[in-house]
Amino acid sequence: MDIAQTEATTLTEPFKNKKVTGSVALLEGLIAEGTETIFGYPGGAIMPIYDALYDYKDKLNHILVRHEQGGIHAGQGYARSSGRVGVVFATSGPGATNLVTGLADAQIDSTPLVCITGQVFASLLGTDAFQETDVINITTPVTKWNFQVTDATEIPAVLAKAFYIARTGRPGPVLIDITKNAQLQVFDYEGYKPCDHIRSYRPKPNVRRSYVEQAAALINSAKKPMIIFGQGVLLGEAEQEFKAFVEKSGIPAAWTILGAGAIPTDHRLNVGMVGMHGNYGPNVQTNSCDVLIAIGMRFDDRVTGRLDKYAKQAKIIHLDIDPAEIDKNVLADVPVWGDCKETLPILTELVEKGNHEAWLQEFNAFAKIEDETLIQKELNPGTGELTMGEIVNQLNVLTKGEAIIVTDVGQHQMVACRYAKFNNTRSNVTSGGLGTMGFGLPAAIGAKFGAPDRTVVAIIGDGGFQMTLQELGTIMQFGVDVKIMIFNNQYLGMVRQWQQLFNDKRYSFVDITSPDFVKLAESYYIPGQKVVEREDLIPAIEAMLNHKGSYLLEVMVAKEHNVFPMVPQGCSVSEIRLK
């Protein structure tokens, strides 16, 4: 160990002109940025930072996860539920590479993270040293920005730049790789200055009022306008501005999977979810509207279906903070660049008070067909095996739509997003663009730290749960109050559904065997129970919600139950199937 490390000073305000190590400078910078919680896992190359962290236990809450992937998903859950930047620590080599899946997930879902990885001594870079990997080149495609620090004097400015990039504009993950010598190096610390400008980085494009005026003119002349809103409304903290626009314009509004919660599920103008497993009405009406207003969404393929048959009859207005999204998949007749918190009030001012009741009733007619054909059978089957929909429906009743719902990936995810009630913003935490199995459990841990006063329910399939179940150890050690619901159909359900529908029931390696989940939870001192019969469902959910502390509830559901509606791959959204 460098003898100079013993000369370091643990700082308190004011802390200018002190000789400190790079590790101490890093921690002081995190505190200055308002960081309270760090998710991480120590190792050799990041050990100096962890040694410094020993003296910061009263200022920084470090959560020791059981795997680095669990750490970064927890950081995502924290960011998604709180609106703040998630912070993650990992060591070099396998520690850093174990972050890659979470970085890719955060990048595509625009989740603000600052990840700190340790690295071998600068003198060893490029020598294939023990636990050395080229983390910068590995993570460049899946980060908004990354940087390798080899000199401690760089740390304050680089950290400030990282937080600024992560949280501004279209948010995203940032990674700082710090060599061990930089962590140990002592230097004259002149304090921490947050970043508010980078010459080469323009987080928000200038709002061009002329385009907003063109958009308003199109909307005012429209007979059948339709809104599709995405996570950009949430990321821009523009929920009130969006609600004002919807209510003044009177336009039916549908949401993408990550847009859920921007306005309450039961709002009269909320017409449901678009996309592959979205609602019948908004999918069909996408190909009937005359003006389509896309707000903070990116026209993902799971939303559009077949692009050459997507909304060809409509004029497209696209509001987005990221110019790269405009015209990327769907050509916009009117592009409205800018932060929707800034553009929506201007648009609301310019649009006329609208009344589209006849058009709205067309959505309601489709909703009635979907309800009678499908939803009632899913939510209130009465007999036969338990369905995922009826479980979510009972959860709605007992939580009154106030809980944060964290989902893993698969059939249960689609069912939860379709049927869960989201009365508040930042209530739907799920892996959207990457579809990462194993996301649910660690993300729920992070979501609870991000919103400690809210009930957090993790809905997970039996397959995804087994990918990151080691994070039960994190829940045990830190007493995290997360309610875990496993929907067990004894299959990798979504893959099985596709194999049934499109591969002539050739069920290839989707039959999965699980341990006794309740006993497994008990081994981590987490109580739980298993439900097989319908009459036991409501009392079991009540017991879970009323229990003080974490709880695991396994519910056995129908093995070969499919999620409908469904837009088959290669079809247009208007070709959605109800069965």
C-alpha positions in Angstrom: 0.0 0.0 0.0 1.2 3.5 -0.9 2.5 5.1 2.3 0.9 8.4 1.1 -2.5 6.9 1.6 -2.1 7.2 5.4 -1.8 11.0 5.0 -5.3 11.3 3.6 -7.9 13.3 5.4 -11.6 12.5 5.6 -13.2 15.8 4.7 -16.1 17.8 5.9 -17.4 21.1 4.6 -15.5 23.3 3.9 -13.0 20.9 2.4 -10.8 23.0 0.0 -7.1 22.9 -0.1 -6.6 19.5 1.6 -4.3 16.7 0.7 -6.5 13.7 0.0 -6.4 10.5 -2.0 -8.3 10.1 -5.2 -10.7 7.7 -3.3 -11.6 10.4 -0.8 -12.1 12.9 -3.6 -14.5 10.5 -5.3 -16.6 10.0 -2.1 -16.7 13.7 -1.4 -17.9 14.3 -4.9 -20.6 11.8 -4.6 -21.8 13.5 -1.4 -21.7 16.9 -3.1 -23.9 15.4 -5.9 -26.5 14.4 -3.2 -25.8 10.6 -3.4 -27.1 8.8 -0.4 -27.1 5.1 -1.5 -24.5 3.1 -3.4 -25.0 -0.4 -4.7 -21.8 -2.3 -5.1 -19.5 -5.3 -4.6 -15.8 -4.8 -3.6 -12.7 -6.4 -5.1 -9.0 -5.9 -5.4 -8.9 -3.1 -8.0 -11.4 -1.0 -6.2 -10.2 -1.8 -2.7 -8.8 1.7 -2.0 -12.2 3.3 -2.6 -13.8 0.7 -0.3 -11.1 1.5 2.3 -12.0 5.2 2.1 -15.7 4.3 2.3 -15.1 2.7 5.7 -14.9 6.3 7.1 -18.1 7.4 5.3 -20.6 5.0 6.8 -22.6 7.9 8.4 -22.8 9.7 5.1 -23.1 7.1 2.4 -25.3 4.0 2.6 -23.6 1.2 0.8 -25.7 -1.8 -0.1 -23.7 -5.0 -0.6 -25.4 -6.9 -3.4 -24.6 -10.6 -4.2 -23.7 -10.0 -7.9 -22.6 -7.0 -9.9 -25.6 -7.5 -12.2 -27.8 -7.3 -9.2 -26.1 -4.1 -8.2 -26.7 -2.3 -11.5 -30.3 -3.5 -11.7 -30.8 -2.2 -8.2 -29.3 1.1 -9.3 -31.8 1.2 -12.2 -34.7 0.5 -9.8 -33.5 3.3 -7.5 -33.3 5.7 -10.4 -36.6 4.8 -11.9 -38.5 5.1 -8.6 -36.8 8.2 -7.3 -35.9 10.2 -10.4 -32.4 10.5 -9.1 -29.1 9.2 -10.5 -28.3 5.6 -9.4 -24.7 4.9 -8.3 -23.0 1.5 -8.6 -19.5 0.3 -7.6 -17.7 -2.7 -9.1 -14.2 -3.9 -9.4 -12.1 -4.6 -12.5 -12.3 -7.6 -14.8 -15.3 -9.8 -14.2 -16.8 -7.2 -11.8 -16.9 -4.6 -14.6 -18.0 -7.0 -17.3 -20.9 -8.1 -15.0 -22.3 -4.6 -15.3 -22.6 -4.8 -19.1 -26.1 -6.2 -19.3 -27.4 -3.6 -16.9 -25.6 -0.8 -18.8 -27.2 -1.9 -22.0 -30.6 -2.1 -20.3 -30.2 1.4 -18.8 -29.0 2.8 -22.1 -32.0 1.7 -24.1 -34.4 2.6 -21.3 -32.8 6.0 -20.7 -32.0 5.4 -17.0 -29.5 7.7 -15.3 -26.6 5.9 -13.7 -23.1 6.6 -12.7 -21.0 3.4 -12.4 -17.6 3.4 -10.9 -15.2 0.6 -11.7 -11.8 -0.1 -10.3 -9.0 -0.8 -12.7 -5.4 -2.2 -12.5 -2.5 0.2 -12.0 -1.9 2.4 -15.0 1.5 1.0 -15.4 -0.1 -2.5 -16.0 -2.6 -1.4 -18.6 -2.3 -3.4 -21.8 -0.2 -6.2 -20.1 -3.1 -8.7 -19.5 -2.6 -8.2 -15.8 -4.7 -10.1 -13.3 -8.4 -9.0 -13.7 -7.6 -6.5 -16.3 -10.2 -5.9 -19.1 -10.6 -3.1 -21.5 -13.8 -1.9 -19.9 -13.8 1.4 -21.8 -14.0 -0.3 -25.2 -16.3 -3.0 -23.9 -18.8 -0.5 -22.5 -18.6 2.2 -25.2 -21.7 0.9 -27.1 -23.8 0.7 -24.0 -23.1 3.9 -22.2 -24.0 7.5 -22.8 -20.4 8.4 -21.9 -17.4 6.7 -20.3 -13.9 7.7 -19.2 -10.8 6.1 -17.7 -9.1 8.0 -14.9 -5.3 7.4 -14.5 -4.5 10.5 -12.4 -6.3 11.4 -9.2 -6.4 15.1 -10.1 -8.9 14.3 -12.8 -11.5 12.7 -10.5 -13.5 15.7 -9.3 -14.0 17.2 -12.8 -14.7 13.8 -14.4 -17.2 12.8 -11.7 -19.0 16.2 -12.1 -19.1 15.7 -15.9 -20.5 12.1 -15.4 -23.4 13.2 -13.2 -24.2 16.1 -15.6 -24.3 13.8 -18.6 -26.2 11.0 -16.8 -29.1 13.2 -15.7 -29.5 15.9 -18.3 -31.2 15.7 -21.7 -32.1 12.2 -22.5 -30.7 10.4 -19.4 -28.5 7.4 -19.6 -25.7 5.4 -17.9 -22.2 6.7 -17.5 -19.1 4.7 -16.5 -15.9 5.9 -14.9 -13.0 3.5 -14.8 -10.4 4.5 -12.2 -7.0 2.9 -12.1 -5.7 1.8 -8.7 -2.8 4.2 -8.6 -5.3 7.1 -9.1 -7.4 5.8 -6.2 -4.3 5.8 -4.0 -2.6 9.0 -5.3 -2.6 12.0 -2.9 -3.1 15.4 -4.4 -4.1 18.9 -3.4 -7.9 18.9 -3.4 -9.5 22.2 -4.2 -13.1 21.2 -3.7 -15.9 19.9 -5.9 -17.6 22.0 -8.5 -20.7 20.6 -10.1 -20.8 20.7 -13.9 -23.5 22.7 -15.6 -22.0 23.0 -19.1 -19.9 21.0 -21.6 -18.9 22.8 -24.7 -19.4 19.7 -27.0 -22.6 18.5 -25.3 -26.0 20.0 -25.9 -28.5 18.1 -23.7 -31.6 20.0 -24.8 -32.2 21.3 -28.4 -33.6 24.8 -28.8 -37.4 24.8 -29.0 -38.5 26.1 -32.4 -41.8 27.8 -31.8 -42.7 27.7 -35.5 -42.8 23.9 -35.3 -45.0 24.0 -32.2 -47.3 26.3 -34.1 -47.4 23.9 -37.0 -48.2 21.1 -34.6 -51.0 23.1 -33.0 -52.5 23.9 -36.4 -52.6 20.2 -37.4 -54.1 19.3 -34.0 -56.8 22.0 -34.3 -57.9 20.8 -37.7 -57.8 17.1 -36.8 -61.0 15.1 -36.7 -59.5 11.9 -35.2 -56.3 12.8 -33.4 -54.5 10.3 -31.1 -51.7 10.7 -28.6 -49.1 8.0 -27.9 -47.0 9.0 -24.9 -43.8 7.3 -23.6 -41.3 7.5 -20.8 -40.1 10.9 -22.0 -43.0 12.5 -20.1 -41.8 10.9 -16.8 -38.1 11.6 -17.5 -39.0 15.2 -18.2 -41.1 15.4 -15.0 -43.8 16.8 -17.2 -46.8 14.8 -15.9 -48.8 17.9 -15.0 -48.0 19.6 -18.3 -49.0 16.5 -20.1 -52.2 16.1 -18.2 -53.1 19.8 -19.0 -52.5 19.2 -22.7 -54.6 16.0 -22.8 -57.5 17.6 -20.9 -57.5 20.8 -22.9 -57.2 19.0 -26.3 -59.6 16.2 -25.4 -57.5 13.8 -27.4 -57.5 10.0 -26.6 -54.1 9.1 -25.2 -52.4 5.7 -25.3 -49.1 4.7 -23.7 -46.1 2.7 -24.3 -44.9 0.2 -21.7 -42.5 2.7 -20.1 -45.0 5.6 -20.3 -47.4 3.9 -17.9 -48.3 6.2 -15.0 -47.8 9.5 -16.7 -51.5 10.0 -16.3 -53.6 7.7 -14.0 -54.7 4.4 -15.6 -58.4 5.3 -15.0 -58.3 8.8 -16.5 -61.2 9.0 -19.0 -58.9 9.9 -21.9 -56.4 7.1 -21.1 -57.3 4.5 -23.7 -54.8 1.9 -22.9 -51.4 0.4 -23.9 -50.1 0.2 -27.5 -47.8 -2.5 -28.7 -47.5 -6.2 -29.3 -49.6 -7.1 -26.2 -51.3 -3.8 -25.8 -55.0 -3.0 -25.9 -57.2 -3.7 -28.9 -58.6 -0.2 -29.5 -55.4 1.9 -29.5 -53.6 -0.5 -31.7 -56.4 -0.6 -34.3 -57.0 3.1 -34.1 -53.4 3.9 -34.8 -54.2 3.0 -38.3 -57.4 5.0 -38.3 -56.4 8.3 -36.7 -55.7 11.4 -38.9 -53.1 13.0 -36.7 -50.8 11.0 -34.4 -49.0 12.9 -31.7 -46.0 11.0 -30.3 -44.7 12.4 -27.1 -41.5 11.2 -25.5 -41.5 7.8 -27.3 -39.3 6.3 -29.9 -41.5 4.2 -32.2 -40.0 0.9 -31.0 -40.7 -2.1 -33.2 -42.9 -3.7 -30.5 -45.0 -0.6 -30.7 -45.2 -0.1 -34.4 -45.3 -3.7 -35.7 -44.8 -3.7 -39.5 -43.4 -0.2 -40.3 -44.6 -0.1 -43.9 -48.2 -0.4 -42.6 -47.9 1.8 -39.6 -50.2 4.9 -39.4 -49.7 5.6 -43.1 -52.9 7.6 -43.2 -51.9 10.0 -40.4 -49.9 13.2 -40.1 -47.2 12.5 -37.6 -46.2 15.0 -34.9 -43.2 13.9 -32.9 -42.1 15.6 -29.6 -38.8 14.4 -28.4 -35.7 15.7 -26.6 -33.4 13.5 -28.6 -33.1 14.7 -32.2 -31.7 11.3 -33.2 -35.2 9.8 -32.6 -36.9 12.1 -35.0 -37.4 10.4 -38.4 -35.4 7.3 -37.2 -38.2 4.8 -37.6 -41.3 6.9 -38.5 -41.0 10.1 -40.6 -42.5 13.1 -38.8 -44.5 15.7 -40.7 -43.8 18.1 -37.8 -40.8 17.5 -35.6 -41.0 19.3 -32.2 -37.5 19.1 -30.7 -37.0 19.9 -27.0 -37.8 18.9 -23.4 -41.5 18.1 -23.3 -41.7 20.1 -20.0 -41.0 23.1 -22.1 -42.7 22.2 -25.4 -46.0 20.9 -24.0 -47.1 24.2 -22.2 -46.5 26.1 -25.5 -48.5 23.5 -27.4 -51.3 23.6 -24.8 -51.5 27.3 -25.1 -51.9 27.1 -28.8 -54.4 24.2 -29.1 -58.1 24.9 -29.0 -60.3 23.4 -26.3 -61.2 20.1 -27.9 -64.1 17.8 -27.8 -63.6 14.4 -29.6 -66.3 12.4 -27.8 -67.5 10.6 -30.9 -63.9 9.5 -31.7 -63.4 8.6 -28.0 -66.5 6.4 -28.2 -64.9 4.4 -31.0 -62.0 3.6 -28.6 -64.6 2.7 -25.9 -66.4 0.4 -28.4 -63.2 -1.5 -29.0 -62.5 -1.6 -25.3 -66.0 -3.2 -24.8 -65.2 -5.9 -27.3 -61.9 -6.6 -25.7 -63.5 -6.7 -22.3 -66.2 -9.1 -23.2 -64.0 -11.3 -25.4 -60.9 -11.5 -23.3 -60.5 -9.3 -20.2 -63.4 -10.6 -18.1 -62.3 -14.2 -18.7 -58.7 -13.2 -17.7 -59.6 -11.2 -14.6 -62.6 -13.1 -13.4 -62.4 -16.7 -14.6 -64.3 -18.2 -11.7 -63.3 -21.7 -12.4 -60.3 -23.6 -13.7 -56.6 -22.8 -13.0 -55.6 -19.4 -11.7 -54.7 -16.8 -14.3 -52.1 -14.1 -14.0 -54.6 -11.5 -14.7 -56.8 -12.3 -11.8 -53.8 -12.1 -9.5 -52.9 -8.7 -10.7 -56.6 -7.6 -10.5 -56.8 -8.7 -6.8 -53.5 -6.9 -6.2 -55.0 -3.7 -7.6 -58.0 -4.0 -5.3 -55.8 -4.5 -2.2 -53.2 -1.8 -3.0 -55.8 0.6 -4.5 -53.3 1.2 -7.4 -50.9 3.0 -5.1 -48.0 0.5 -5.2 -44.8 0.5 -7.2 -45.0 -2.6 -9.5 -41.6 -4.0 -10.5 -41.7 -6.7 -13.1 -39.3 -9.1 -14.6 -39.6 -10.1 -18.3 -42.1 -12.5 -19.8 -45.8 -13.2 -19.8 -46.2 -12.0 -16.3 -44.6 -8.6 -17.3 -47.1 -8.1 -20.1 -50.1 -9.1 -17.9 -48.9 -6.8 -15.1 -48.4 -3.9 -17.5 -51.8 -4.5 -19.1 -53.8 -4.9 -15.9 -52.0 -3.1 -13.0 -53.4 0.2 -11.9 -50.9 3.0 -11.9 -52.4 6.0 -10.0 -49.1 7.7 -9.5 -46.1 8.5 -11.5 -42.9 6.3 -11.4 -45.0 3.3 -10.4 -44.1 0.9 -13.3 -40.5 -0.3 -13.1 -39.7 -2.8 -15.9 -37.1 -3.7 -18.4 -38.5 -2.3 -21.6 -36.2 -2.1 -24.6 -33.7 -4.8 -23.6 -36.1 -7.2 -22.0 -33.7 -8.4 -19.4 -34.7 -11.6 -17.5 -33.4 -11.4 -13.9 -34.1 -7.6 -13.7 -37.1 -7.8 -11.4 -35.8 -8.9 -8.0 -32.7 -6.6 -7.8 -34.6 -3.7 -9.4 -37.3 -4.0 -6.7 -34.6 -3.7 -4.0 -33.4 -0.5 -5.6 -36.9 0.8 -6.1 -37.6 0.4 -2.4 -34.4 2.4 -1.5 -35.5 5.0 -4.0 -39.0 5.3 -2.6 -38.9 4.0 1.0 -42.4 5.2 1.9 -44.1 3.3 -0.9 -45.2 -0.3 -1.1 -43.0 -2.1 -3.7 -44.3 -5.4 -5.2 -42.0 -7.4 -7.5 -43.9 -9.6 -10.0 -41.6 -12.2 -11.4 -41.8 -15.4 -13.4 -40.3 -18.7 -12.2 -37.7 -18.5 -14.9 -36.5 -14.9 -14.4 -36.5 -15.3 -10.6 -33.9 -18.1 -10.8 -31.5 -15.8 -12.7 -30.9 -13.4 -9.8 -32.4 -15.1 -6.8 -29.1 -14.7 -4.9 -30.3 -11.1 -4.2 -32.5 -12.6 -1.5 -29.3 -12.4 0.5 -29.2 -8.6 0.0 -32.9 -8.4 1.1 -32.0 -10.5 4.2 -28.9 -8.5 5.2 -30.4 -5.1 4.8 -34.0 -5.8 5.8 -35.4 -4.5 2.5 -39.2 -4.5 2.6 -40.0 -5.9 -0.8 -43.1 -8.0 -1.5 -42.1 -10.8 -4.0 -44.8 -12.5 -6.1 -43.7 -15.4 -8.3 -46.1 -16.4 -11.0 -45.1 -20.0 -11.6 -46.4 -21.7 -14.8 -43.5 -24.2 -14.8 -42.5 -22.9 -18.3 -40.4 -20.1 -19.8 -43.9 -18.9 -20.7 -43.4 -16.2 -23.4 -41.0 -18.4 -25.4 -43.5 -21.3 -25.0 -46.3 -19.1 -26.2 -44.4 -18.3 -29.4 -43.5 -21.9 -29.9 -47.1 -22.9 -29.5 -48.4 -20.2 -32.0 -45.6 -20.2 -34.5 -43.6 -23.4 -34.2 -46.5 -26.0 -34.1 -46.2 -26.6 -30.3 -42.6 -27.8 -30.7 -41.7 -26.9 -27.0 -38.0 -26.8 -27.2 -36.3 -26.5 -23.8 -38.9 -24.2 -22.2 -40.0 -26.7 -19.5 -38.2 -25.4 -16.4 -38.0 -27.1 -13.0 -37.9 -24.9 -9.9 -36.9 -25.4 -6.3 -39.3 -25.0 -3.4 -39.4 -21.2 -3.5 -41.0 -20.8 -0.1 -38.3 -23.0 1.6 -35.7 -21.1 -0.3 -37.0 -17.8 1.0 -37.2 -19.2 4.5 -33.5 -20.1 4.3 -32.9 -16.4 3.9 -35.3 -15.7 6.8 -38.0 -14.3 4.5 -41.4 -15.7 5.3 -43.7 -16.8 2.5 -46.4 -19.2 1.3 -47.5 -21.0 -1.9 -51.0 -20.6 -3.4 -52.6 -23.3 -5.6 -56.3 -22.8 -5.0 -58.4 -19.8 -5.9 -60.0 -19.5 -2.5 -56.6 -19.0 -0.9 -55.5 -16.2 -3.2 -57.0 -13.1 -1.6 -56.0 -14.1 2.0 -52.5 -14.8 0.8 -52.1 -11.4 -0.9 -53.5 -9.7 2.2 -51.0 -11.6 4.4 -48.1 -10.5 2.1 -49.1 -6.8 2.1 -49.8 -6.7 5.8 -46.5 -8.3 6.8 -43.9 -5.9 8.1 -40.9 -6.7 6.1 -40.1 -8.8 3.0 -42.4 -11.6 2.0 -42.5 -14.2 -0.9 -45.7 -15.4 -2.4 -45.6 -18.1 -5.0 -48.8 -18.6 -7.0 -49.2 -21.6 -9.3 -50.9 -20.4 -12.5 -52.1 -22.1 -15.7 -49.3 -23.8 -17.5 -50.3 -23.1 -21.1 -52.2 -19.8 -20.7 -51.4 -17.2 -23.4 -51.2 -13.5 -23.3 -53.6 -11.8 -25.6 -54.2 -9.5 -27.5 -51.1 -10.0 -29.6 -49.8 -8.4 -32.7 -47.9 -11.2 -34.4 -44.4 -10.4 -35.6 -44.4 -9.1 -39.2 -48.0 -7.9 -38.9 -49.4 -4.4 -38.7 -50.9 -3.1 -35.5 -54.4 -3.3 -36.9 -54.0 -7.1 -37.4 -53.9 -7.5 -33.6 -55.4 -10.8 -32.5 -57.8 -11.2 -29.5 -57.3 -14.9 -29.3 
